Structures are given as structure tokens and as C-alpha cells.
Amino acid sequence: MTGQPNPSSQLFERMAVIGMGLIGGSLAQAARSHRLVRHVVGYDRRPSETEQALALGIIDEGAASAADAVANADLVVIAVPVRATESVLRELANKLSPQAVLTDVGSTKQSFVTAVEAVFGGLSSRVIPGHPIAGSEKSGIAASDPALFSRHKVILTPDDNTDPDALTRLCSLWSGCGAKVLQMPVARHDEILAATSHLPHLIAFSLVDTLAGEDDNKEIFRYAAGGFRDFTRIAASDPVMWRDIFLANRDSVLAALDHFSGDLQRLRLAIEQSDGDTLMRVFSRAKAARDHFSKMLSGQAYVTTMTQKNLIFRLQPGGQVRGDIRVPGDKSMSHRSIMLGALAEGITEVEGFLEGEDSLATLQAFRDMGVTIEGPERGYLRIHGVGIHGLQAPRGPLYLGNSGTAMRLFSGLLAGQAFDTELTGDASLTKRPMARVADPLRQMGAEIETAEGGRPPLKIRGGRKLHGIHYNLPVASAQVKSCLLLAGLYAEGETSVTEPAPTRDHTERMLSGFGYRVQREGATARVRGGGVLTAAKIDVPADISSAAFFLVAASITPGADLTLRHVGMNPTRVGVINILQAMGAKLTLSNERVIGGEPVADIRVQYAPLKGITIPADQVPLAIDEFPVLFIAAVCAEGQTVLTGAEELRVKESDRIQVMADGLEACGVSTRVTADGIIIDGQPLGGGLVDSHGDHRIAMAFAVASLRASAPIEVQDCANVATSFPGFVALARKVGMQISEEHS
């Protein structure tokens, strides 16, 4: 689904609106008031409505018939009840110009397409079905409102044959009326609207009708609470219109109704049998989904921020870095705690869970597969494990947002299930390479289909018998290693993975913590299929990848003195510590301890002059996610810093080597990019406009750069920071960075 740009001025010469009801009248009024069309002519089968529209100044001209209205029109909008569409089209067919753009405003799209095909013998390139998601309890021309579509969605359903110019102008018309324009296929529109609009109206009508038939209905309605009033408000809608909608979209409505009826029957059975576990599972999953929908609607969730808003970081130069903070929980461990907790026997309690969009997407995916999860509440979760073979088939694709970690780990875990699954993500994730997990999984017997170039979405066929393999990783990757180990839980025999250099070992440690035997011999990790996971308590430490931004911030800022608490110090993750210390950073570790098998410590960072180094090859995989901000440290260091052996950086959320080089160049810093790394000479940082390419770590790295910049820095496309580090801006301000956010 995609939005369209705003219009510039007049888009059509003559717009004919057939149907002077709320929607048709509001569109005519909005298009006229915004001067998007030169002349608006209206027609309604009730002459009084046409006359009133003319008297109210909603239209420029009233027509005596539909045929008269469309004569010489270059835009025709059908705004009549959906079941009347075909008869109206027959009436105007002989007068409709072949060059006119024909659209509608009905809430079912296949019915409009069918009507057009019946009348005209086919669908021309200038027919574009449309549906504004807007309305009111009031109806008729007198209720017309030119602001009705402001900040509401309009869905257009063009096909591959649609004329691009016609589509652009129609999108611009709706945008000019204040709407957000989305596009999707006809069938998909009718399926979605059946579930999200038509079914709720049907239920509301039915519930009110049921209660109205009760003997004591006066008492029922007198004492009804606000929830009843809010839920049944839509039962006050036009009965004729909704009768026509249900009949026009019969198949999709019946499918949604059958699905809902089955779920309702299961809830009835659960209540009858006092099955609290089933009720808890359904209610917790529903609450989490509703909370997420609320974030989407308010613009806080990744679906909205990724597709509809550009979040900008505005950074003033200078600032200080002082304080005592704790960054959010480790994202890698948060993902794995949900996955293994869901597959375990018993209840797993998790403290310190990262409530970022990526982790929440993983959590929701397991709810969609039948796992009851309580929370999160201030980082606390209770996961009611279903056992290693207890997952249920999800009803649709599992959406994983921006998380490559989740998609790669899910691939291994789902390859051994009895059911089919599809893994999808946002626009950024669909560009990430997945052949690196799909290919070895196929060697294990999995059946996986990818999009072109081995990219998402991934379609995984269930019921396949997996067998263990030995796999030598061509490139060090904890995600690929973890994927194969998770698949190994379901495989016959032993699965082993040898890595060319050490990578994070959270999966192996956590599997052991859940009682599953993992053998580690040098660079090789082994598991045997057929084991059992037992519930455990998990304390997720603060994420060292998130802490890295503040470690560098304090290291490069004169006078800085910052303490970071409870930071995960897994030996496979401390590359950033080792590299900064090699550059001369002043880092002091204290309160070192082991919690849940993971080492943690408090870290005090004080400013010290840095010097450039050649980064040791063995540290590269231990700091692979931290290099964007380490590049900032290199710019602020004296001398030259050389990075090699970091090809992995080119296939992260962005090509992090090139994107960082481009951003640094925008700030007046020259670098030399190589095939597997970069060479950076220490030099002054200026200001400039930086495109993060939607990469959260790039955006946060340049926030740190502002501390040593000589002019303001503006970073574009920063919405994805919420995926890994919720609250980053607030914490950055707390320690002394001068950062503000702006939506455009």
C-alpha cells in the first residue's frame, strides 16, 4: 500500500457527482472549495437533493439526469448505494466520454468492477474504484462537510492496466481534500473491509436487535454502560445502505462471519467448561493486538511511522554527557526469551524485556500461534509455554516489522512445524537477504519459498521431516547460526554449526538455561533433536548495542562522566568495549556479576582523547552492530582508523558502510570506502543533512556526532529508532544531547 503526493492546483475541468448524499456531497464541496476542479455538476434521483446541493453552494450546476451530468465530464464519481451502481451506469453509458476518469465511493469494490464490466464489457484503464473510509451518523446532502475526509484514509484499487496519469490525478484530488491515499487490490480490499467494517456493523445491528427483543429491554438500555453505547453506536447507520453492502460483499462477509462464529463458539465452550486458560489466551492476545492497533492509529507503531511519516532528528552542535542511566534491555535476548519461553514446558518469567517494536512483533507472532503471554508491563512478561510441538497455525502471515533477527530465527523454528507459515515485514526488511538461512534449511529438508533474490516474504511449508546437518558458516553470523540450531531442535540426529569467527552466543546460553543440552567445542555448536525445554526465569540485561551510543558519546565529549548500569557483558558482544579501550577510551567496569548465565556490569565512561587504530580482525564480528557509532569515534580520534573484514555491514538494515560514509561527507568529513570496510582519518565534524535510509543505528550515530559538530545536523527517516531503542531521544536529552524530533 502506498500514499500519493499532494496536488498542486486544479486537476479536472468538469467533475460529475452522481448521488448527492453525505459522501458525494462532501466530496463535491471539498473539491470545489479547494479549487481542485473547475466546475462541479451534481445529480441525485431525488430532485430535491440536487436543488438543495445547488442552493447550499455545494455544486455549480444541477443536472436533470445522470446522462446529462456526465456529458463532457473528465471525472465521474458514482456515489450511490452499491446495489444501484449498475442501473446508474447503464443510464449514463451513452454520454460518458472514453477519456473520463470513472471512480466510485462504495465500500465494496468487486461489486463496482462487476457492474462496470456488465455495462461496458470490460474495465478500461481510466476506471479506478475508490473507497473513502469516512462517514457520519447523519446522512443526506444537508450533512455534507468539506472536512469529512481530512486525516481519513481513502483506498483506491487500481490494476496493472490503470492509466498512470489518471491514477496520479485521482490520488491528488483525494489528497487535496485532506485524505491519506492508500492502494490495494480489489479482492484484498473487500476481505479487509468485511472483517474490519462490515462484520462489526453486522454484530452491532444484531446485538441491539437481540436486546431490543428482550421483555425487560427498557431496563437493559437504561442501565447500559458506556461500552455498550460506544460499541453499538454504528447500529444507528443507514439500514438500506448496510443491507446493500452485505449483499454486495456477500462472500467476504460470510467468510469473516464464519470465522467469528467459530471463535465465539469456542469462547462459549470455554466459559461452559470453566476453561480459564483459553479465556486468558484469547483475551491477552486480543488486548495486545488492540493496544498495538491503538499505537498504529496514533502514529506510534512501525506500520504507520514507516509508511506515512518522516521522523526527523534536529541536532544542535555541542552539549555535555553526564549522569547515571540504564538503557533498555538487550534486543537479541528479548527475542530469544519469547521464542524459547513459548516452546518450553511451564511458565517463563522475563524481567527487563525490551518493549521496542521489533521485540513486540515477535511477541505478537507467538500470540498469533496460540501462546498466552501476559504483559509486557514495565519489562515484565509471563509466557505460558506450549511445549516444543505445541504451536498452532496462525490465521495469516506473521508480520515481523523491521527485524531481520526475528525473521531469520523464525525461519529455523518454523521449518520444523506441522503447519505452513508466511513471514513478512516492512519495506526495509523485504530488502534483506534471506537465502543465507533458506539455503542451509533446505539442506536439512525444509521447503522454503522466497521472493526474487532470496528476499522476504518467506513461505515455509509445514510437515517436512528435517534431518541434522553440519554447516560451515561462510560468514560469521549469529542469526544464521541460531536459525540452524533452532531448526535442529526438530531435526533427526545432530545439527552442528561451525563459525569462522566468534559471534554472539545468546541462543546457546539460553537453550542451556532452559535445560536443553548444547555442546560447544571451539568454533562449533551442536544440538540433537527431540529434547524438551523447561520454563526458566530470564533477567534481560541492558543492551550493549544501545549502550554503545552513550559509551562513544561520553568518550568523545570533553568533561563527560557517565555511568551505565546493568550492561550485558557477554564475551561475544564486547567488541565495542575492546575497540574503544584500544583507542584510548577511559572505561571502568564495576559490580561485575553473572545473572541467568549472562555476565553483566556497570560501566563508567569519562572523556579521554582517542587515537585511531587498525581494528583487529577478531573484534569485527564482536562489534558488528556497533560500527556506525564507532565510525563517529574514529572521526573524533587523532590519526587514522582502518576497518577491514566487515562485509556483513553491507547487508544490514542498510549498507552501513556506504550510508555512514555518505552521511559523514554531508557533514564535511572525507572517508575512503573499501569493499569490506572503510578508512577514516580524524578530522573536524561540521553540520549537514543526513539521510539515515531508515536505519536506526545510523540515525542514532549521527545524534552522537552532534556533540562534536560545529553546526546543526538534521537526520532524515528516523522512525525506526523505536524498533530497537524506545526512549532514545528522552535519554539522550537527559544526559545532555541537544536533540529534538519533528514529523514531516
C-alpha positions as a printed Julia matrix, in Angstrom:
744×3 Matrix{Float64}:
   0.0     0.0     0.0
   1.35    3.42   -0.92
   0.41    7.04   -0.42
   0.44    9.7    -3.13
   1.72   13.26   -3.26
  -0.44   16.29   -2.62
  -1.89   18.09   -5.6
  -0.72   21.45   -6.86
  -3.98   23.08   -8.06
  -6.82   22.36  -10.49
  -6.85   18.71  -11.54
 -10.06   18.28  -13.53
 -12.16   20.57  -15.71
 -15.62   19.13  -15.02
 -16.46   16.71  -12.21
 -19.81   14.96  -12.22
 -21.01   13.53   -8.92
 -23.88   11.05   -9.23
 -25.56   10.81   -5.84
 -25.98   13.84   -3.59
 -25.71   12.05   -0.28
 -23.21   12.61    2.55
 -20.15   11.25    0.72
 -20.96   12.57   -2.75
 -21.92   15.98   -1.41
 -18.87   16.22    0.86
 -16.51   15.32   -1.99
 -18.15   17.85   -4.31
 -17.92   20.54   -1.63
 -14.3    19.73   -0.76
 -13.14   19.6    -4.39
 -14.9    22.86   -5.12
 -13.7    24.72   -2.02
 -10.08   23.63   -2.61
 -10.37   24.55   -6.3
  -9.3    21.1    -7.37
 -11.85   21.13  -10.21
 -13.09   24.0   -12.35
 -16.78   23.04  -12.46
 -18.85   20.62  -10.36
 -22.13   19.22  -11.61
 -24.34   17.06   -9.41
 -27.27   14.73   -9.88
 -29.5    12.79   -7.5
 -32.53   10.67   -8.29
 -34.38   12.9    -5.8
 -34.57   16.33   -7.45
 -34.93   17.99   -4.04
 -31.45   16.81   -3.04
 -29.94   18.2    -6.24
 -31.75   21.51   -5.73
 -30.58   21.74   -2.11
 -26.97   20.99   -3.14
 -27.16   23.86   -5.61
 -28.76   26.2    -3.07
 -26.07   25.41   -0.48
 -23.28   26.12   -2.97
 -22.05   22.51   -2.86
 -22.21   22.19   -6.66
 -22.02   24.66   -9.53
 -24.73   23.02  -11.59
 -27.58   20.57  -11.07
 -28.4    18.05  -13.79
 -31.8    16.58  -14.65
 -30.38   13.1   -15.31
 -27.22   11.07  -14.81
 -26.62   11.16  -18.56
 -26.81   14.96  -18.61
 -24.48   15.19  -15.62
 -21.64   13.22  -17.2
 -21.74   14.9   -20.6
 -18.3    16.45  -21.21
 -17.1    15.48  -17.72
 -13.48   14.38  -17.34
 -14.12   12.95  -13.85
 -17.24   10.97  -12.91
 -17.83    9.9    -9.3
 -20.53    7.3    -8.61
 -21.84    7.95   -5.08
 -25.0     5.84   -4.97
 -25.87    2.73   -2.91
 -23.73   -0.14   -4.16
 -26.65   -2.2    -5.45
 -27.82    0.76   -7.58
 -24.48    1.15   -9.33
 -25.2    -0.96  -12.41
 -28.5     0.72  -13.22
 -26.9     4.16  -12.88
 -24.03    3.16  -15.14
 -26.49    1.96  -17.8
 -28.27    5.29  -17.64
 -25.13    7.32  -18.28
 -23.22    4.9   -20.52
 -24.01    6.58  -23.84
 -22.89   10.02  -22.63
 -19.71    9.02  -20.78
 -16.55   10.22  -22.54
 -13.93    7.5   -23.17
 -11.37    9.94  -21.75
 -13.23   10.47  -18.49
 -11.87    9.03  -15.25
 -14.6     6.9   -13.67
 -14.49    6.15   -9.94
 -16.83    5.45   -7.03
 -17.05    5.77   -3.25
 -18.7     2.47   -2.32
 -17.41    0.24    0.46
 -17.3    -2.87   -1.75
 -15.07   -2.87   -4.79
 -15.72   -6.12   -6.62
 -19.37   -5.17   -6.98
 -18.35   -1.92   -8.71
 -15.93   -3.74  -11.02
 -18.62   -6.31  -11.86
 -21.14   -3.55  -12.63
 -18.67   -1.73  -14.9
 -17.85   -4.94  -16.77
 -21.55   -5.75  -17.2
 -22.3    -2.34  -18.69
 -19.15   -1.6   -20.68
 -17.96   -5.11  -21.46
 -14.69   -4.67  -19.62
 -12.63   -2.45  -17.34
 -10.91    0.43  -19.14
  -7.63    1.92  -17.98
  -9.45    5.0   -16.69
 -11.76    3.14  -14.29
 -10.36    3.36  -10.75
 -12.53    2.01   -7.92
 -12.29    4.01   -4.69
 -13.48    3.95   -1.1
 -13.14    6.81    1.41
 -13.0     5.45    4.99
 -15.07    8.29    6.38
 -18.66    8.85    7.36
 -21.14   10.16    9.89
 -24.29    9.03   11.66
 -26.04   11.78    9.69
 -26.93   11.34    6.04
 -28.14   13.36    3.1
 -26.86   16.45    1.32
 -27.56   18.68    4.32
 -24.92   16.76    6.3
 -22.18   17.43    3.71
 -18.89   18.51    5.21
 -15.86   19.6     3.13
 -13.6    18.46    6.01
 -15.15   14.97    6.15
 -12.08   13.32    4.55
  -9.42   15.3     6.38
  -6.96   12.9     8.07
  -9.03    9.92    6.93
  -7.91    7.16    4.62
  -9.08    6.69    1.06
  -8.4     3.32   -0.58
  -8.01    3.12   -4.34
  -7.9    -0.25   -6.1
  -6.2     0.21   -9.47
  -4.97   -2.76  -11.5
  -1.94   -3.28  -13.74
  -3.81   -1.74  -16.68
  -4.7     1.51  -14.92
  -3.64    4.72  -16.67
  -0.81    6.23  -14.55
  -1.82    9.84  -15.24
  -5.44    9.16  -14.3
  -4.33    7.45  -11.08
  -1.98   10.29  -10.15
  -4.67   12.93  -10.68
  -7.29   11.0    -8.7
  -4.82   10.42   -5.84
  -4.03   14.13   -5.87
  -7.73   15.03   -5.75
  -8.25   12.96   -2.61
  -5.02   14.25   -1.07
  -6.18   17.78   -1.79
  -9.32   17.02    0.2
  -7.09   16.16    3.19
  -7.17   12.36    2.88
  -4.34    9.83    3.13
  -4.44    7.74   -0.03
  -3.67    4.01    0.08
  -3.73    1.44   -2.71
  -4.52   -2.28   -2.67
  -6.05   -4.98   -4.9
  -9.84   -5.19   -5.21
 -10.13   -8.61   -3.56
  -7.9    -7.63   -0.67
  -9.95   -4.5    -0.05
 -13.17   -6.48    0.19
 -11.61   -9.05    2.54
 -10.21   -6.37    4.86
 -13.36   -4.27    4.93
 -15.51   -7.34    5.53
 -13.51   -8.06    8.68
 -12.86   -4.54    9.97
 -16.03   -2.66    8.98
 -18.81   -4.86    7.67
 -18.64   -7.56   10.36
 -18.6    -5.06   13.28
 -21.68   -3.34   11.83
 -23.43   -6.7    11.45
 -22.65   -7.61   15.06
 -23.81   -4.21   16.33
 -27.1    -4.44   14.44
 -27.63   -7.99   15.7
 -26.79   -7.24   19.35
 -29.1    -4.24   19.54
 -31.87   -6.19   17.8
 -31.42   -9.12   20.22
 -31.58   -6.92   23.3
 -34.44   -4.86   21.92
 -36.48   -8.07   21.75
 -36.0    -8.88   25.43
 -39.01   -8.46   27.72
 -37.11   -6.1    30.01
 -35.38   -4.17   27.24
 -36.16   -0.81   28.86
 -34.17   -1.8    31.92
 -31.35   -3.18   29.77
 -30.95    0.02   27.8
 -31.48    2.28   30.82
 -28.56    0.75   32.69
 -26.29    0.1    29.72
 -22.75    1.35   30.34
 -20.58    3.46   28.07
 -19.01    0.4    26.46
 -22.4    -0.73   25.16
 -23.16    2.75   23.85
 -19.81    3.05   22.08
 -19.9    -0.43   20.59
 -23.47   -0.2    19.3
 -23.24    3.39   18.02
 -22.73    2.08   14.48
 -26.13    0.31   14.63
 -27.63    3.78   14.06
 -26.27    3.75   10.48
 -28.48    3.69    7.39
 -30.14    0.23    7.22
 -30.68    0.39    3.45
 -27.04    1.18    2.78
 -25.83   -1.66    5.0
 -28.29   -4.14    3.55
 -26.83   -3.39    0.14
 -23.24   -3.61    1.4
 -23.75   -7.02    3.0
 -25.37   -8.43   -0.12
 -22.81   -6.87   -2.46
 -19.87   -8.18   -0.42
 -21.59  -11.46    0.46
 -18.69  -13.9     0.06
 -16.14  -11.9     2.06
 -18.7   -11.09    4.78
 -19.71  -14.74    5.08
 -16.07  -15.82    5.37
 -15.46  -13.28    8.15
 -18.74  -14.19    9.85
 -17.99  -17.93    9.78
 -14.56  -17.27   11.25
 -16.01  -15.09   14.02
 -18.83  -17.54   14.74
 -16.33  -20.35   15.21
 -14.25  -18.26   17.61
 -17.36  -17.2    19.51
 -18.44  -20.82   19.87
 -15.01  -21.71   21.29
 -15.35  -18.93   23.86
 -18.81  -20.2    24.79
 -17.37  -23.68   25.3
 -14.5   -22.3    27.39
 -16.96  -20.5    29.7
 -19.18  -23.57   29.92
 -16.2   -25.77   30.86
 -14.61  -23.14   33.16
 -11.56  -23.17   30.89
  -9.73  -20.12   32.2
  -6.57  -20.85   30.2
  -8.39  -20.5    26.88
 -10.11  -17.3    28.01
  -6.79  -15.87   29.2
  -5.09  -16.76   25.93
  -7.78  -15.13   23.81
  -8.17  -12.05   25.99
  -4.43  -11.38   26.35
  -3.88  -11.82   22.63
  -6.8    -9.51   21.88
  -5.67   -6.85   24.35
  -2.15   -6.86   22.92
  -3.48   -6.61   19.38
  -5.84   -3.77   20.32
  -3.05   -1.9    22.11
  -0.89   -2.26   19.01
  -3.72   -1.08   16.76
  -4.09    1.97   19.01
  -0.42    2.78   18.52
  -0.82    2.4    14.78
  -3.79    4.75   14.75
  -1.96    7.33   16.86
   1.15    7.13   14.68
   3.42    5.4    17.22
   3.8     1.94   15.66
   6.16    0.96   12.89
   3.42    0.29   10.33
   2.44    3.96   10.44
   5.79    5.58   11.03
   7.48    3.57    8.32
   4.93    4.22    5.59
   3.34    7.57    6.29
   5.66    9.83    8.25
   9.23   11.04    8.01
  10.6    11.46   11.52
  13.46   13.96   11.58
  16.11   14.39   14.27
  17.24   18.0    14.62
  20.54   18.24   16.49
  22.24   21.34   17.77
  26.04   21.22   18.0
  27.78   20.66   21.32
  26.31   19.57   24.63
  27.52   17.54   27.56
  27.3    13.91   28.6
  26.86   13.33   32.32
  24.62   11.22   34.51
  23.7     7.72   35.67
  21.43    5.77   33.32
  20.22    2.33   32.3
  19.48    1.7    28.62
  16.68   -0.67   27.55
  17.0    -4.46   27.63
  19.02   -6.44   25.13
  17.05   -6.91   21.9
  18.72  -10.19   20.94
  17.92  -11.74   24.31
  14.39  -10.31   24.32
  13.64  -12.06   21.01
  15.08  -15.35   22.24
  13.36  -15.23   25.63
   9.96  -15.15   23.91
  10.86  -17.87   21.42
  12.26  -20.34   23.92
   9.74  -19.46   26.62
   6.94  -20.2    24.17
   8.43  -23.61   23.33
   9.12  -24.53   26.96
   7.0   -26.59   29.35
   5.64  -24.35   32.11
   5.59  -20.6    32.74
   8.64  -18.5    31.92
   9.05  -15.14   33.66
  11.07  -12.45   31.94
  12.42   -9.26   33.53
  13.98   -6.42   31.55
  12.2    -7.25   28.27
  12.8    -4.65   25.57
   9.45   -3.1    24.65
  10.62   -1.99   21.22
   8.7    -2.56   18.02
  10.87   -5.46   16.85
  10.5    -7.41   20.08
   6.79   -6.66   20.28
   6.35   -8.01   16.75
   7.96  -11.28   17.84
   5.72  -11.37   20.9
   2.6   -10.84   18.79
   3.67  -13.54   16.34
   3.72  -16.11   19.14
   0.34  -14.93   20.37
  -0.88  -15.48   16.83
   0.39  -19.07   17.15
  -1.65  -19.75   20.28
   0.8   -18.82   23.07
  -0.59  -16.98   26.1
   1.72  -14.13   27.1
   0.94  -11.76   29.97
   2.41   -8.29   29.64
   4.67   -6.64   28.89
   4.36   -4.4    31.9
   7.47   -2.3    32.59
   9.62   -5.01   31.04
   7.95   -7.95   32.81
   6.43  -10.91   30.93
   4.84  -14.24   31.86
   4.96  -16.71   28.97
   2.73  -19.77   29.23
   4.81  -22.25   27.25
   3.05  -24.71   24.96
   5.92  -27.17   24.56
   8.18  -27.72   21.6
   5.34  -29.16   19.48
   2.5   -27.02   20.86
   2.4   -24.09   18.44
  -0.77  -23.62   16.39
  -1.1   -22.48   12.78
  -1.51  -18.7    12.56
  -4.5   -17.37   10.68
  -2.4   -15.32    8.31
   1.16  -14.16    7.62
   3.35  -13.37   10.63
   4.41   -9.71   10.39
   7.86   -9.11   11.86
   8.23   -5.39   11.25
  11.84   -4.35   10.73
  13.52   -7.28   12.47
  15.96   -9.34   10.44
  16.88  -11.2    13.62
  13.29  -12.32   14.12
  12.82  -13.38   10.52
  15.99  -15.47   10.41
  15.35  -17.13   13.77
  11.69  -17.75   12.96
  12.76  -19.44    9.71
  14.57  -22.17   11.62
  11.95  -22.56   14.3
   9.05  -22.77   11.83
  10.78  -25.09    9.35
  10.02  -27.97   11.72
   6.33  -27.2    12.39
   3.41  -29.23   11.08
   1.72  -26.17    9.54
   2.52  -23.71    6.75
   3.61  -20.18    7.59
   4.49  -16.98    5.79
   6.88  -14.4     7.22
   6.55  -10.78    6.13
   7.97   -7.45    7.24
   8.14   -3.77    6.44
   9.66   -2.23    3.31
  13.15   -2.24    4.82
  13.01   -5.9     5.87
  11.82   -7.01    2.43
  15.18   -5.88    1.04
  17.23   -8.03    3.42
  18.9   -11.25    2.12
  17.32  -14.44    3.46
  18.96  -17.03    1.2
  21.68  -17.33    3.84
  19.16  -19.12    6.07
  16.88  -20.6     3.41
  19.7   -22.49    1.64
  21.05  -24.45    4.66
  17.49  -25.07    5.9
  16.71  -26.65    2.53
  19.74  -28.9     3.06
  18.02  -30.03    6.26
  14.86  -30.94    4.31
  12.87  -27.73    4.74
  10.73  -26.38    1.91
  11.04  -22.59    1.76
   9.98  -20.18   -0.95
  11.47  -16.69   -1.09
  10.82  -13.67   -3.26
  13.2   -12.67   -6.04
  16.81  -12.52   -4.93
  16.18  -14.7    -1.88
  14.37  -11.9    -0.07
  11.18  -11.8     2.03
   8.41  -12.72    2.2
   9.32  -16.28    3.16
   6.77  -19.07    2.69
   7.6   -22.14    4.76
   5.86  -25.44    4.05
   4.98  -27.39    7.18
   5.06  -31.11    7.78
   8.55  -31.61    6.37
  10.87  -34.1     8.08
  14.13  -32.36    8.98
  17.47  -34.11    9.38
  20.55  -32.77   11.1
  23.49  -31.44    9.09
  26.88  -29.96    9.74
  27.17  -26.45    8.34
  30.26  -24.3     7.98
  29.18  -20.67    8.06
  30.72  -18.82    5.08
  30.42  -15.53    7.01
  30.25  -15.16   10.78
  26.57  -14.63   11.62
  24.86  -15.28   14.95
  21.48  -15.08   13.22
  22.24  -17.87   10.75
  23.84  -19.99   13.48
  20.82  -19.53   15.75
  18.41  -20.28   12.91
  20.04  -23.66   12.26
  20.27  -24.56   15.95
  16.55  -23.83   16.38
  15.77  -25.97   13.34
  17.98  -28.63   14.93
  15.52  -28.93   17.82
  13.11  -30.5    15.33
  15.61  -32.5    13.26
  16.56  -36.14   13.39
  20.11  -36.6    14.65
  22.66  -33.91   15.34
  22.83  -30.4    13.89
  26.17  -28.61   14.19
  27.37  -25.2    13.07
  30.97  -24.03   12.79
  31.62  -20.3    12.56
  34.73  -18.68   11.07
  34.9   -16.19   13.94
  33.11  -15.91   17.29
  29.6   -14.42   17.2
  27.11  -13.73   19.95
  26.12  -16.93   21.74
  22.84  -15.9    23.39
  20.97  -18.78   21.75
  23.35  -21.42   23.08
  23.4   -19.91   26.57
  19.63  -19.53   26.72
  18.97  -23.03   25.39
  21.16  -24.32   28.21
  19.25  -22.13   30.66
  16.03  -23.8    29.51
  17.56  -27.22   30.15
  18.32  -28.12   26.55
  21.75  -29.68   26.04
  24.07  -27.7    23.78
  27.62  -28.84   23.11
  30.21  -26.17   22.4
  33.61  -27.25   21.11
  35.74  -24.36   19.97
  34.03  -22.74   17.0
  31.33  -25.42   16.74
  27.94  -25.6    18.48
  25.86  -28.82   18.41
  22.31  -29.82   19.35
  20.33  -33.03   18.94
  16.65  -33.04   18.08
  13.91  -34.48   20.27
  14.69  -32.72   23.54
  12.48  -30.74   25.91
  12.69  -27.13   27.07
  11.77  -26.39   30.68
  10.48  -22.98   31.79
  13.02  -20.64   33.36
  13.39  -17.15   34.78
  15.15  -14.69   32.48
  16.68  -11.36   33.51
  17.48   -9.45   30.33
  20.46   -7.14   30.86
  20.75   -3.68   29.33
  21.63   -3.91   25.63
  25.32   -3.25   24.98
  24.43   -2.25   21.41
  22.21    0.51   22.82
  24.78    1.38   25.47
  27.38    1.8    22.7
  25.9     5.13   21.61
  26.42    6.53   25.1
  29.83    4.89   25.52
  31.03    6.75   22.41
  29.14    9.93   23.35
  30.99   10.17   26.69
  34.31    9.11   25.15
  34.33   11.99   22.62
  32.87   14.81   24.74
  35.29   16.87   26.89
  34.25   16.85   30.54
  31.95   13.85   30.16
  31.35   11.48   33.09
  28.6     8.9    32.57
  27.66    5.63   34.29
  25.64    2.93   32.52
  24.02    0.3    34.76
  23.47   -3.46   34.36
  25.0    -3.68   30.88
  25.27   -7.11   29.29
  28.93   -8.12   29.01
  28.59  -11.32   27.01
  32.13  -12.06   25.72
  30.76  -12.39   22.17
  29.33   -8.85   22.34
  32.1    -6.76   23.93
  33.89   -5.76   20.74
  32.81   -2.16   21.21
  34.41   -2.11   24.67
  37.66   -3.64   23.4
  37.87   -1.32   20.41
  37.18    1.83   22.44
  39.77    0.82   25.03
  42.3     0.19   22.25
  41.57    3.74   21.03
  42.32    5.11   24.5
  38.83    5.45   25.96
  38.57    5.66   29.72
  36.13    2.88   30.7
  35.83    1.45   34.2
  33.85   -1.73   34.92
  32.35   -2.4    38.35
  29.74   -4.57   40.06
  30.53   -7.43   37.67
  28.27  -10.45   38.14
  26.51  -13.28   36.31
  22.7   -13.27   36.1
  20.84  -16.06   34.33
  24.04  -17.28   32.71
  24.86  -13.84   31.27
  27.64  -11.61   32.63
  26.64   -8.02   33.43
  28.46   -4.97   34.8
  28.15   -1.25   35.43
  30.33    0.88   33.15
  31.68    4.34   33.98
  32.9     6.36   30.99
  34.96    9.54   31.28
  36.27   11.66   28.47
  39.74   10.86   27.2
  41.41   11.77   23.87
  41.07    8.92   21.36
  43.6     7.76   18.79
  43.0     5.99   15.5
  43.75    2.25   15.23
  43.59   -0.63   12.81
  40.65   -2.58   14.17
  41.72   -6.17   14.96
  40.05   -8.75   12.72
  38.93  -10.85   15.69
  36.96   -7.89   17.09
  34.93   -7.22   13.93
  32.2    -9.86   14.49
  32.06   -8.9    18.19
  31.1    -5.31   17.3
  29.26   -5.71   14.02
  26.18   -3.74   15.13
  28.17   -1.02   16.84
  30.3     0.16   13.91
  28.1     3.09   12.86
  28.76    4.87   16.15
  32.37    3.62   16.23
  32.84    5.47   12.92
  31.93    8.64   14.83
  34.58    7.81   17.44
  37.08    7.37   14.59
  36.28   10.82   13.18
  36.88   12.33   16.61
  40.15   10.43   17.16
  43.66   11.59   16.33
  45.15    9.72   13.38
  43.74    7.03   11.13
  41.26    4.22   11.83
  41.11    1.27    9.44
  38.31   -1.29    9.29
  38.51   -4.43    7.13
  36.65   -7.75    7.05
  33.24   -6.12    7.65
  31.31   -7.22    4.56
  28.39   -8.08    6.84
  27.78   -4.35    7.36
  26.68   -4.03    3.75
  23.61   -6.26    4.24
  22.2    -4.85    7.46
  19.14   -2.55    7.54
  21.15   -0.53    5.05
  24.62   -0.71    3.51
  26.01    0.74    6.72
  29.48    1.37    5.34
  28.27    3.43    2.38
  25.4     5.15    4.21
  27.73    6.24    7.03
  30.31    7.45    4.51
  27.63    9.46    2.71
  26.36   10.94    5.97
  29.86   11.87    7.09
  30.52   13.5     3.72
  27.35   15.58    4.21
  28.92   16.78    7.47
  32.22   17.7     5.78
  34.13   14.5     6.64
  36.01   12.63    3.91
  36.48    8.85    4.13
  37.75    6.06    1.89
  35.31    3.21    1.39
  36.67   -0.25    0.56
  34.92   -3.45   -0.46
  34.93   -4.78    3.11
  35.47   -1.72    5.25
  36.42    1.92    5.5
  39.39    4.19    6.29
  38.68    7.25    8.43
  41.14   10.0     9.31
  40.42   12.06   12.38
  39.09   15.49   11.37
  36.61   18.2    12.38
  32.89   17.45   12.12
  30.62   20.02   10.51
  26.87   20.06   10.19
  24.61   18.96    7.38
  21.62   16.99    6.14
  21.95   13.21    6.65
  19.72   10.51    5.17
  19.65    7.52    7.55
  17.89    5.34    4.94
  15.54    4.16    7.68
  18.42    2.58    9.62
  18.01    3.17   13.34
  21.71    2.78   14.15
  22.72    5.33   11.5
  20.22    7.83   12.92
  21.46    7.4    16.5
  25.13    7.51   15.43
  24.68   10.98   13.94
  22.85   12.09   17.08
  26.09   11.26   18.91
  28.11   13.06   16.22
  26.34   16.32   17.03
  28.25   16.5    20.33
  31.42   17.35   18.38
  29.83   19.04   15.38
  30.43   22.71   14.58
  26.98   23.25   13.06
  23.47   21.73   13.31
  22.81   18.25   11.92
  19.46   17.16   10.52
  18.88   13.4    10.21
  16.06   12.18    7.96
  14.0     8.97    8.22
  14.49    8.21   11.92
  11.2     6.45   12.74
  12.88    3.05   13.03
  14.78    4.1    16.14
  11.7     2.87   18.02
  12.36   -0.63   16.72
  15.48   -1.12   18.79
  15.73    1.74   21.29
  12.41    3.13   22.55
  13.02    6.28   24.56
  16.35    7.08   22.91
  15.57   10.77   22.43
  14.46   11.26   26.04
  17.57    9.51   27.37
  19.84   11.48   25.02
  18.34   14.72   26.3
  18.73   13.53   29.88
  22.49   13.11   29.55
  22.92   16.42   27.72
  22.48   16.0    23.95
  20.59   18.78   22.2
  18.1    16.77   20.15
  14.53   17.37   19.03
  12.07   15.43   16.86
   9.9    16.66   14.01
   7.41   14.91   11.71
   7.1    15.91    8.08
